[in-house]
Amino acid sequence: MKKKENLQSKKDSFLRYLKRYYWLYLFVLPTLIWYIVFHYVPMGGIVIAFKRYNGVRTIWESPWVGLKWFKSFFSSYYSKTIIKNTIVLSFYTLMTFPLAIAFALVLNELKSKKLKQVIQTITYAPHFISTVVLVSMLNLFFATQNGLINNVIEAFGGMPFDFLSSSAAFPHMYVWSGVWQNLGWDCIIYVAALAGVDPSLHESAMIDGATRMQRIRHINIPTILPTIVIMLIMKVGHIMNVGADKVLLMQNSLNADTSRIISTYVYERGLLNADYSFATAVGLFVNVINLLMLLTVNKISAKVSETSLF
């Protein structure tokens, strides 16, 4: 009886709150509708992964095949290679995560506001360069003949190296070009978090004789640590989502040993070969791995640092 009364009381309280602040919910409503229509409704298409769908019949008319497409993926000749390549690129990219934090800490220590603004503008700008333009720049700079990098190598007496066709060079070019493009943009949230550090903490530390590095270590980093943890959890939640667009533009037959990843394989089978069910199954597998990684890291973070997404 008491439970029913408590539930009724909470319900009445929520309705009163909703009636009082209805205008706030009206602002949220368009975003909520957008997410439902474009993110949640299409999730019904996941059923394609368990059917033989070819576009001729509707999804519900297509015959069930169970786990056939998952078995087909894991038993395929390329599965081990593309999974390995995806994991390598994902974790290699994740290893560059601390660079944005370090860059934000350096920017925060600059005394000249004009210099800080100039550096921020220069480092933010590459983020707005399209992927096509970025890869075109890589092709120009790393070309075997008349490429800037190889011209420098030859100037110092070395032999030109075919970076664009090298399987060993591909992961480094992919990851570090991404760092160059997104470093400034990724550090924005940390710069904003550092702006909220109480100046009196630094003043007290300076009176006690703390050096700049000691203040960074014991004041700045602990202050932005919750932000760092949240951003890391979100990064891990997308760890298997290596974008196909940039990889496809950089890919060629000579570097396919390391550039062939899950997303490009899904593109080839799903769009080029119209194998929709197979592509959906592989995509579902990737999303399940991402979800498991997100939940695992979030739970570990909640226990270790008491900071988590939920």
C-alpha positions as CSV (number, residue, x, y, z in Angstrom):
1,M,0.0,0.0,0.0
2,K,2.8,2.4,0.9
3,K,4.6,1.6,-2.3
4,K,1.5,2.5,-4.3
5,E,1.2,5.8,-2.4
6,N,4.8,6.6,-3.0
7,L,4.5,5.9,-6.7
8,Q,1.4,8.0,-6.9
9,S,3.1,10.8,-5.0
10,K,6.1,10.7,-7.4
11,K,3.8,10.7,-10.4
12,D,1.8,13.8,-9.1
13,S,5.1,15.5,-8.3
14,F,6.4,14.9,-11.8
15,L,3.2,16.1,-13.4
16,R,3.3,19.3,-11.4
17,Y,6.9,19.8,-12.4
18,L,6.0,19.2,-16.1
19,K,3.2,21.6,-15.9
20,R,5.3,24.3,-14.3
21,Y,8.2,24.0,-16.7
22,Y,6.4,22.9,-19.9
23,W,8.1,25.5,-22.0
24,L,11.5,24.0,-21.3
25,Y,10.3,20.6,-22.6
26,L,8.9,22.3,-25.7
27,F,12.4,23.5,-26.5
28,V,13.7,19.9,-26.1
29,L,10.8,18.4,-28.1
30,P,12.2,19.0,-31.7
31,T,15.6,17.4,-30.7
32,L,13.8,14.4,-29.1
33,I,11.6,13.9,-32.2
34,W,14.7,14.1,-34.4
35,Y,16.5,11.4,-32.4
36,I,13.4,9.2,-32.4
37,V,12.8,9.5,-36.1
38,F,16.4,9.2,-37.3
39,H,18.1,7.1,-34.6
40,Y,15.6,4.9,-32.9
41,V,13.1,4.1,-35.6
42,P,15.8,2.9,-38.0
43,M,17.0,0.5,-35.4
44,G,14.2,-1.8,-36.5
45,G,16.3,-2.4,-39.6
46,I,18.7,-4.5,-37.4
47,V,16.5,-7.4,-38.2
48,I,18.0,-7.5,-41.7
49,A,21.1,-9.0,-40.1
50,F,19.1,-12.2,-39.4
51,K,17.3,-12.3,-42.8
52,R,18.1,-12.8,-46.5
53,Y,17.1,-9.3,-47.6
54,N,17.8,-8.2,-51.2
55,G,15.7,-5.1,-51.7
56,V,13.1,-7.0,-53.9
57,R,11.0,-8.2,-51.0
58,T,10.2,-6.1,-47.9
59,I,12.1,-6.7,-44.7
60,W,9.3,-8.6,-43.1
61,E,8.7,-10.8,-46.2
62,S,12.4,-11.8,-46.4
63,P,13.1,-15.3,-45.1
64,W,14.9,-15.8,-41.8
65,V,18.5,-17.2,-41.9
66,G,19.5,-16.9,-38.3
67,L,23.2,-16.3,-37.7
68,K,24.2,-17.2,-41.2
69,W,25.8,-13.8,-42.0
70,F,27.7,-13.7,-38.8
71,K,29.1,-17.1,-39.5
72,S,29.9,-16.1,-43.1
73,F,31.8,-13.0,-41.8
74,F,33.9,-14.9,-39.3
75,S,34.7,-17.7,-41.7
76,S,35.6,-15.5,-44.6
77,Y,39.2,-15.3,-45.8
78,Y,39.6,-11.6,-44.9
79,S,37.9,-11.6,-41.5
80,K,41.0,-12.0,-39.3
81,T,43.0,-9.4,-41.3
82,I,40.3,-6.7,-41.3
83,I,39.5,-7.2,-37.6
84,K,43.2,-7.0,-36.7
85,N,43.7,-3.9,-38.9
86,T,40.6,-2.2,-37.3
87,I,41.9,-3.0,-33.8
88,V,45.4,-1.7,-34.6
89,L,44.1,1.6,-36.1
90,S,41.5,2.0,-33.3
91,F,44.0,1.5,-30.4
92,Y,46.7,3.5,-32.2
93,T,44.3,6.4,-32.5
94,L,43.3,6.0,-28.9
95,M,46.9,6.2,-27.8
96,T,47.0,9.8,-29.1
97,F,44.2,10.8,-26.7
98,P,46.6,12.4,-24.1
99,L,48.0,14.8,-26.8
100,A,45.0,17.1,-26.7
101,I,45.2,17.2,-22.9
102,A,48.9,18.1,-23.0
103,F,48.3,20.7,-25.7
104,A,45.5,22.3,-23.6
105,L,47.7,22.5,-20.6
106,V,50.5,24.2,-22.6
107,L,48.0,26.7,-24.0
108,N,46.7,27.4,-20.6
109,E,50.2,28.4,-19.4
110,L,50.7,31.0,-22.1
111,K,50.7,34.5,-20.6
112,S,50.2,36.4,-23.9
113,K,46.5,36.3,-24.9
114,K,47.3,37.3,-28.5
115,L,49.9,34.5,-28.9
116,K,47.4,32.1,-27.4
117,Q,44.6,33.2,-29.8
118,V,47.0,32.9,-32.8
119,I,48.0,29.4,-31.8
120,Q,44.4,28.4,-31.2
121,T,43.3,29.7,-34.6
122,I,46.2,28.0,-36.4
123,T,45.5,24.6,-34.7
124,Y,41.7,24.8,-35.0
125,A,41.7,25.6,-38.7
126,P,42.7,22.1,-40.0
127,H,39.6,20.6,-38.4
128,F,37.5,22.4,-41.0
129,I,39.4,20.9,-43.9
130,S,37.4,18.2,-45.7
131,T,38.7,14.6,-45.7
132,V,39.1,14.7,-49.5
133,V,41.3,17.8,-49.3
134,L,43.3,16.3,-46.4
135,V,44.1,13.1,-48.4
136,S,45.0,15.2,-51.4
137,M,47.5,17.1,-49.3
138,L,49.0,13.8,-48.1
139,N,49.3,12.7,-51.8
140,L,51.1,15.9,-52.7
141,F,53.4,16.0,-49.7
142,F,54.3,12.2,-49.6
143,A,54.5,11.6,-53.4
144,T,57.5,9.6,-54.5
145,Q,58.4,12.1,-57.2
146,N,58.5,15.8,-56.3
147,G,56.8,15.2,-53.0
148,L,57.9,17.6,-50.2
149,I,58.9,14.9,-47.8
150,N,60.8,12.9,-50.3
151,N,62.5,16.1,-51.6
152,V,63.7,16.7,-48.0
153,I,64.9,13.1,-47.7
154,E,66.8,13.4,-51.0
155,A,68.3,16.8,-49.9
156,F,69.9,15.0,-46.9
157,G,71.3,12.2,-49.2
158,G,68.6,9.6,-48.6
159,M,66.6,7.6,-51.1
160,P,62.9,8.5,-51.8
161,F,60.4,6.2,-50.1
162,D,56.9,5.3,-51.5
163,F,54.9,6.3,-48.4
164,L,51.5,6.1,-50.2
165,S,51.9,2.5,-51.2
166,S,53.6,1.2,-48.1
167,S,51.6,-1.1,-45.8
168,A,53.9,-0.2,-42.9
169,A,53.5,3.5,-43.4
170,F,49.7,3.5,-43.8
171,P,48.7,3.3,-40.0
172,H,51.2,6.1,-39.1
173,M,50.0,8.4,-42.0
174,Y,46.3,7.8,-41.1
175,V,46.7,8.4,-37.4
176,W,49.1,11.3,-37.4
177,S,47.3,13.2,-40.1
178,G,44.2,12.8,-38.0
179,V,46.1,14.2,-35.0
180,W,47.2,17.2,-37.0
181,Q,43.7,17.8,-38.2
182,N,41.9,17.4,-34.9
183,L,44.4,18.3,-32.1
184,G,43.3,21.9,-31.8
185,W,39.6,21.1,-31.9
186,D,39.8,18.2,-29.4
187,C,41.6,20.4,-26.9
188,I,38.7,23.0,-26.7
189,I,36.8,21.2,-24.0
190,Y,39.9,20.9,-21.9
191,V,40.8,24.6,-22.4
192,A,37.2,25.4,-21.2
193,A,37.6,23.2,-18.2
194,L,40.9,24.8,-17.3
195,A,39.3,28.2,-17.5
196,G,37.2,27.1,-14.5
197,V,40.1,26.5,-12.2
198,D,40.0,28.7,-9.2
199,P,42.9,31.3,-9.4
200,S,43.1,31.4,-5.6
201,L,44.4,27.8,-5.7
202,H,47.4,28.8,-7.9
203,E,48.0,31.9,-5.7
204,S,48.1,29.8,-2.6
205,A,50.4,27.3,-4.2
206,M,52.8,30.0,-5.4
207,I,52.9,31.4,-1.9
208,D,53.9,28.0,-0.7
209,G,56.7,27.9,-3.3
210,A,55.1,25.5,-5.8
211,T,56.7,25.4,-9.2
212,R,54.7,25.7,-12.4
213,M,55.0,21.9,-13.1
214,Q,53.8,21.2,-9.5
215,R,50.8,23.5,-10.0
216,I,49.9,21.8,-13.3
217,R,50.3,18.3,-11.7
218,H,48.4,19.0,-8.4
219,I,45.9,21.7,-9.4
220,N,45.1,21.7,-13.2
221,I,45.1,18.0,-13.9
222,P,43.0,17.0,-10.9
223,T,40.5,19.7,-11.7
224,I,40.0,18.6,-15.3
225,L,40.3,14.9,-14.5
226,P,36.5,14.2,-14.5
227,T,36.3,15.8,-18.0
228,I,39.2,13.6,-19.1
229,V,37.6,10.5,-17.8
230,I,34.2,11.2,-19.5
231,M,35.9,12.0,-22.8
232,L,38.0,8.8,-22.6
233,I,34.9,6.7,-22.0
234,M,33.2,8.3,-25.0
235,K,36.3,7.6,-27.1
236,V,36.3,4.0,-26.1
237,G,32.6,3.7,-26.9
238,H,33.5,4.5,-30.6
239,I,36.8,2.5,-30.6
240,M,35.8,0.1,-33.4
241,N,34.2,2.9,-35.6
242,V,37.2,3.7,-37.9
243,G,35.7,5.9,-40.6
244,A,35.7,4.4,-44.1
245,D,35.8,7.6,-46.0
246,K,39.4,8.6,-45.2
247,V,40.7,5.0,-45.4
248,L,39.1,4.5,-48.8
249,L,40.7,7.6,-50.1
250,M,44.1,6.5,-48.8
251,Q,43.7,2.9,-49.8
252,N,45.3,1.2,-52.8
253,S,46.1,-2.3,-53.8
254,L,49.7,-2.0,-52.4
255,N,48.8,-1.0,-48.9
256,A,45.7,-3.1,-48.6
257,D,47.4,-5.4,-46.1
258,T,46.9,-2.8,-43.4
259,S,44.3,-0.4,-44.9
260,R,41.6,-3.0,-45.3
261,I,39.3,-2.6,-42.3
262,I,35.8,-3.5,-41.2
263,S,34.1,-0.3,-42.4
264,T,35.6,-0.6,-45.9
265,Y,34.7,-4.2,-46.1
266,V,31.1,-3.4,-45.2
267,Y,31.1,-0.7,-47.9
268,E,32.3,-3.1,-50.5
269,R,29.9,-5.9,-49.6
270,G,26.9,-3.8,-48.5
271,L,26.9,-1.0,-51.1
272,L,29.0,-2.2,-54.1
273,N,27.7,-5.8,-54.0
274,A,24.3,-5.0,-52.6
275,D,24.7,-7.6,-49.8
276,Y,22.7,-5.6,-47.3
277,S,22.0,-8.4,-44.8
278,F,25.7,-9.3,-44.6
279,A,26.7,-5.6,-44.1
280,T,24.1,-5.1,-41.4
281,A,25.3,-8.2,-39.6
282,V,28.9,-6.9,-39.6
283,G,27.8,-3.5,-38.5
284,L,25.8,-5.0,-35.6
285,F,28.8,-6.9,-34.5
286,V,30.9,-3.7,-34.4
287,N,28.2,-1.9,-32.4
288,V,27.9,-4.7,-29.9
289,I,31.7,-4.6,-29.3
290,N,31.5,-0.8,-28.9
291,L,28.7,-1.2,-26.4
292,L,30.5,-3.8,-24.4
293,M,33.7,-1.7,-24.3
294,L,31.7,1.4,-23.2
295,L,29.9,-0.5,-20.4
296,T,33.1,-2.1,-19.2
297,V,35.2,1.1,-19.1
298,N,32.3,3.1,-17.6
299,K,32.0,0.5,-14.8
300,I,35.7,0.4,-14.1
301,S,35.8,4.3,-14.1
302,A,32.9,4.4,-11.7
303,K,34.7,2.1,-9.2
304,V,38.2,3.7,-9.6
305,S,37.5,7.4,-10.0
306,E,33.8,7.7,-9.1
307,T,33.3,9.4,-12.4
308,S,31.1,7.8,-15.1
309,L,28.5,8.5,-17.8
310,F,25.8,6.8,-15.8
